[in-house]
Amino acid sequence: MNIQIVAVGKLKEKYWVQGIEEYTKRLGPYAKLQMSEVADEKAPDAMSAAEERQVKEKEGERILAQLHADAFVIALSLDGQAWSSEQLAGQLAELGTYGRSKVSFVIGGSLGLSAGVLQRADMQLSFGKMTYPHQLMRLILVEQVYRAFKIMRGEPYHK
């Protein structure tokens, strides 16, 4: 399976990068992982709703340019479905069974995702109502994808 994570912004902190590298290495026997970073839009602290929408739209255009036409897209969103690790594993297994071998996860910037990205998404996934830094979310997502593959294979790790 080919897993792509498209995320807004560049990871600068060494510890986030190292964590993602570790889980990417662990994931290697199960799937190919591609991390695609798109530039975040510079924005002032105080913005109108129209300015926020404009920032999300510009970031959204960059995200959409990274997605393959045949990819099954899962957007991370507070309004998405909240799954257990086992449900994520089941969803990935089902996609693989039905020939959807390209799965793209999308992580927005600090303002979230544009309407265009949410419309392109085949599904929205929520990691709960809490807000996480989008840099940390990358690490959490990669770990959960690795955990899902371990669950699918019935291998120890997830307990």
C-alpha positions in Angstrom: 0.0 0.0 0.0 1.2 3.5 -0.7 0.5 6.0 2.0 0.9 9.7 1.5 0.7 12.4 4.2 0.2 15.9 2.9 0.8 18.5 5.5 0.9 22.2 5.7 4.2 23.7 6.9 7.7 22.5 7.3 8.9 20.4 10.3 11.8 22.3 11.9 12.1 20.6 15.3 14.6 17.8 15.2 12.6 15.7 17.7 9.4 15.7 15.5 11.5 14.7 12.5 13.3 11.9 14.4 10.0 10.5 15.6 8.5 10.5 12.2 11.6 8.9 10.7 11.4 6.1 13.3 7.8 5.2 12.5 8.5 5.6 8.8 11.3 3.0 9.1 9.0 0.7 11.1 6.3 1.1 8.5 8.7 0.1 5.7 7.9 -3.6 5.6 4.1 -2.9 5.4 3.7 0.1 3.2 5.5 2.9 1.3 5.2 6.3 3.1 5.6 9.6 1.3 5.5 12.8 3.3 4.6 15.9 1.3 5.0 19.3 2.9 3.3 22.3 1.4 4.2 25.9 2.3 2.0 27.5 4.9 0.6 30.9 4.0 2.0 33.8 6.0 -0.8 35.4 8.0 -1.1 38.1 10.7 -2.4 37.1 14.1 -5.6 39.0 13.8 -7.6 38.3 10.6 -11.1 38.7 9.4 -13.1 35.7 8.4 -12.5 36.5 4.7 -8.8 36.7 5.3 -8.8 33.3 7.1 -10.8 31.8 4.2 -8.2 33.2 1.7 -5.3 31.7 3.7 -7.0 28.3 3.8 -7.8 28.5 0.1 -4.2 29.3 -0.9 -2.9 26.4 1.3 -5.7 24.2 -0.1 -4.5 24.8 -3.7 -1.1 23.6 -2.7 -2.5 20.5 -1.0 -4.7 19.6 -3.9 -1.7 19.9 -6.3 0.0 17.1 -4.3 -2.9 14.6 -4.3 -3.0 11.9 -6.9 -6.2 11.7 -8.9 -6.7 8.0 -8.0 -5.9 8.4 -4.3 -8.4 7.8 -1.5 -8.2 11.0 0.5 -8.7 11.1 4.2 -8.8 14.7 5.6 -8.1 15.2 9.3 -10.8 17.4 10.6 -12.5 18.1 13.9 -15.8 17.4 12.2 -14.7 14.0 11.0 -15.5 10.5 12.3 -13.7 9.5 15.4 -12.2 6.0 15.0 -10.4 3.6 17.2 -7.0 2.2 16.1 -8.8 -1.0 15.2 -11.3 0.9 13.0 -8.5 2.7 11.2 -6.9 -0.7 10.6 -10.2 -2.1 9.3 -10.6 0.9 6.9 -7.1 0.5 5.5 -7.6 -3.2 5.1 -10.9 -2.7 3.3 -9.3 -0.1 1.0 -6.5 -2.5 0.1 -9.0 -5.4 -0.5 -10.9 -3.3 -3.0 -7.9 -2.1 -4.9 -7.5 1.4 -3.4 -3.8 1.0 -2.8 -3.1 4.8 -2.7 -4.3 6.5 0.5 -3.6 10.1 1.2 -4.0 11.7 4.6 -4.3 15.5 4.7 -3.3 17.7 7.7 -4.2 21.3 7.4 -2.4 24.3 8.8 -3.3 26.2 12.0 -6.6 27.5 10.5 -7.7 24.1 9.2 -8.6 22.9 5.7 -10.2 24.8 2.8 -13.7 23.8 1.6 -12.1 22.6 -1.7 -9.8 20.1 0.2 -12.8 18.9 2.3 -14.8 18.4 -0.9 -12.0 16.4 -2.5 -11.7 14.2 0.6 -13.4 10.8 0.4 -13.6 10.8 4.2 -12.9 13.0 7.2 -11.2 11.6 10.2 -11.1 13.2 13.7 -8.6 12.5 16.4 -11.0 14.0 18.9 -12.2 17.4 19.9 -8.9 18.5 21.3 -6.6 20.7 19.2 -3.1 19.5 18.5 -0.2 21.3 16.9 -0.2 20.2 13.2 3.5 19.2 13.6 2.6 16.8 16.4 -0.3 15.5 14.4 2.0 14.2 11.8 3.8 12.1 14.3 0.6 10.9 15.9 -0.8 10.0 12.4 2.3 8.1 11.3 2.3 6.1 14.6 -1.4 5.3 14.1 -0.8 4.1 10.5 2.0 1.9 11.7 -0.2 0.6 14.6 -3.0 -0.1 12.0 -0.7 -2.3 9.9 0.4 -4.2 13.0 -3.2 -4.8 13.9 -4.1 -5.9 10.4 -1.3 -8.4 10.5 -2.2 -9.7 14.0 1.3 -8.8 15.2 2.0 -7.6 18.8 2.3 -3.9 19.4 -1.0 -2.3 19.9 -1.9 -3.6 23.4 
